[in-house]
Structure formats: C-alpha cells, structure tokens
Amino acid sequence: MRTSITAIVCLMISLLSCGGGSSTKQPPPPPVQFYLPLAVGNTWTYACSHNGGNITDTVTQTVTVNGQQTFAMQMQFPNGPPQTMLLANDAQGNTTFYGYLVDGTPMPVTPAPYISANPIAGQQFNYPAPDGSTVNRIFKSFTVTNPTALGVFNVAVYNEGGLPAYGYTVAKGLTEQDHNYPQFDCTVSSIQLH
C-alpha cells in the first residue's frame, strides 16, 4: 500500500509541474495597416472636378537612398507637372519622406516624417520641396471624403500651405486630393494594390 501511495503522489507532482498550459498557439498579431500602402505597381486613379480631368499616382519602382529601401511614387497633378517622391513605411505604420526621383536620379533629403500611424491634430510634417524651400504640411483632422466612384471613405487629412491637400484611408491609400483648393477636388475612381 505504501508503494501505491508513493506512486500516486509522484504522479500528481509530475502532472502539476507540467504547468497546465494550453497546447494551442497564440494567433500572430494582425498585420500593420498603412495609410499609404507602398508596393511596386500600386496605382490610384482620380477624377478631378472643374475640368481637371483624370490623374494617376503609381508606385513605379524601389530606390535605395542612403541604405534605405524606398518606393518611388509618381504623382500627377491637374495643374502642374508630375513629381516622384521617395517614400518608405516602417513597422509601426508610419511613412517617411526620403527625397525625389528626378530624371531617374535619386535626390535624397534629410528624412522627414510624412504620414503618422497615429496623427495628432496640429502635428507638423514639413518636408523639403524640390526647389529647396519647405512644404508646410500639417495633420488637420479625421473626416470623410466627398463622394467618390468607390464610395465615401474615412480619411486622415493633411493640409499643405494651410489648405486641405491629401486625405489618406487606412489600407487603401490616398483617396482624395485637393489642388489649389477648392479649384480641383480629385476623388479616387480606382485603386489597384499589390
């Protein structure tokens, strides 16, 4: 009998020392959602009011700037020549501006925050303009777009030069642009993400 009690006590101790943990694994954290998804081939097309026609923004290629992989985002405007910005997202969901691509040549700048994963009203996101001046960029508010061909989107609005300029939607990208506000209101008509 003493051997049986000893065996039972040993069995109970070994079971308790296992920790009683579950054999199921914790699900991985959800992937980071970006206000501006960056991948080669991502394309946004917009219909612009007041005879602004259609414009398209496209991520054309990757470009390494001072050891950092960036994405070249070529932007068209209803009232000026196109411009290619060099941008990169980080693991927290923020987007940083690294410079311009001019005639195929990278023109690096001191990296500057461009879009925040968690912006605060009044937060500044100034960055260098191609001519060396500064683009005064500020996070204004969260709101909704004007009606677009794809519906109405929740957006984080960034003003440039004191006027509404760009509205970003999480996981969709740039869904509304204003150029020479209110002259050209450009609302997204198609999105292609890779």
C-alpha positions, -999 to +999 in steps of 0.1 A: +000+000+000+028+024+008+042+019-027+009+028-042+005+060-022+041+070-032+034+063-068+002+083-067+019+113-050+048+111-076+022+111-104+003+141-090+036+161-086+046+154-122+012+164-135+012+196-115+048+205-126+038+205-162+023+239-158-011+230-170-005+252-201-026+250-232-012+234-263-028+260-286-006+287-300-015+324-297-025+339-330+000+362-346-006+399-343-026+414-371-005+429-399+002+466-397-023+487-418-007+516-436-023+549-446-003+547-478+004+511-489+036+510-508+044+482-533+056+484-569+025+486-592+001+501-566-020+526-586-046+552-577-067+570-603-087+601-596-114+621-613-109+658-608-136+684-607-137+717-627-123+702-659-092+688-640-096+655-660-081+623-646-048+619-628-030+588-617-005+581-589+017+550-593+045+533-573+069+527-602+100+511-586+121+507-555+151+530-550+178+527-523+185+560-506+215+560-481+209+523-474+171+526-470+148+509-495+122+534-506+093+533-531+092+558-560+056+572-560+050+592-592+022+617-587+003+635-614-014+669-608-043+686-626-024+719-625+013+710-629+040+686-640+043+651-623+066+646-594+081+614-580+086+612-542+107+586-524+088+571-495+091+542-471+068+527-444+081+514-411+070+485-389+048+509-368+027+521-398+044+555-403+056+568-437+088+587-441+099+610-470+134+604-483+136+627-513+127+628-550+135+608-581+144+634-609+151+621-644+158+587-629+183+600-604+176+599-566+178+634-550+180+625-512+170+649-484+171+646-447+144+620-439+112+636-427+080+621-412+053+623-439+023+603-426+018+591-390+001+559-380-014+579-351-015+616-360-025+643-336-043+674-348-018+702-354+012+679-357+037+691-383+050+670-412+071+696-431+094+683-458+117+699-484+103+709-518+122+701-550+134+738-552+149+737-517+121+756-500+099+739-473+064+724-479+044+733-448+024+701-440+002+696-410-022+669-399-056+686-398-083+661-387-101+628-393-131+632-416-147+616-446-141+622-484-166+638-507-185+610-526-161+590-549-168+564-575-159+538-549-180+553-521-172+575-491-140+569-471-128+578-437-096+598-441-068+614-422-065+649-438-031+666-442-030+703-452-002+718-472+003+755-473-026+760-450-051+744-473-066+709-475-044+688-497-045+650-491-068+625-475-055+590-466-076+560-458-061+531-438-052+501-461-065+520-492-041+549-496-047+584-509-085+586-516-089+623-521-067+651-532-073+689-534-051+710-556-055+748-555-083+741-531-112+743-539-105+745-576-096+708-581-112+682-559-098+649-571-116+618-558-105+583-562-121+563-591-100+532-590-074+515-567-050+487-576-030+473-547-004+445-548 
